[in-house]
Amino acid sequence: MDLTPQRRFVTPLAGERVEDLAARALPDEPLDSAVDKIRSWNLHIFAMRKPAGLILGSDVVFVEPPRR
């Protein structure tokens, strides 16, 4: 059985904010654009979490859009 390609992801470093993670994961992207992309690809974190935007070290944060 062949394995299918999976989406790239990172896990947050201790004390890392979404802006820090976006800069690390998407270094060639302008920061505002990188943050927007990270948020849009990770609604399971950013739409549901209270307080909004809190990321945990155990989160799986996707750094590319879903594959078709």
C-alpha positions in Angstrom: 0.0 0.0 0.0 1.4 3.4 -1.0 1.1 6.3 1.5 -0.5 9.5 0.2 1.2 12.9 0.6 0.1 14.8 3.6 -0.1 18.5 4.4 3.0 20.1 5.8 2.6 21.1 9.5 4.6 22.5 12.4 4.1 22.5 16.1 4.5 25.8 18.1 7.6 26.4 20.1 7.2 27.4 23.8 5.8 30.9 24.1 5.4 31.3 20.3 2.6 33.5 19.0 0.9 33.1 15.7 3.0 35.9 14.2 6.3 34.1 15.3 5.1 30.8 13.9 4.0 32.4 10.6 7.4 34.1 10.2 9.2 30.8 11.0 7.0 28.6 8.8 6.5 30.9 5.8 9.7 33.1 5.8 9.4 34.2 2.2 5.8 35.5 2.7 5.0 39.0 4.0 4.1 38.7 7.7 0.5 39.8 7.5 -0.1 37.5 4.5 1.6 34.6 6.3 -0.5 35.1 9.4 -3.7 35.3 7.4 -2.8 32.0 5.6 -2.0 30.2 8.8 -5.3 31.3 10.3 -7.3 30.3 7.2 -5.7 26.8 7.0 -6.2 26.2 10.8 -9.8 27.1 11.6 -9.8 24.3 14.1 -7.5 26.4 16.2 -8.4 30.0 15.4 -12.2 29.9 15.1 -12.9 27.7 18.1 -10.2 28.5 20.7 -10.8 30.8 23.7 -9.1 33.2 24.0 -8.9 33.6 20.2 -5.5 33.1 18.7 -4.1 31.1 21.6 -1.8 28.4 20.3 -0.5 25.5 22.4 2.6 23.4 22.0 0.5 20.4 21.3 -1.3 22.0 18.3 -0.7 20.7 14.8 -0.6 23.9 12.7 -0.9 23.3 8.9 1.5 25.5 6.9 0.0 24.8 3.4 -3.5 24.6 2.1 -5.5 21.3 1.9 -4.5 19.0 -0.9 -7.1 17.7 -3.3 
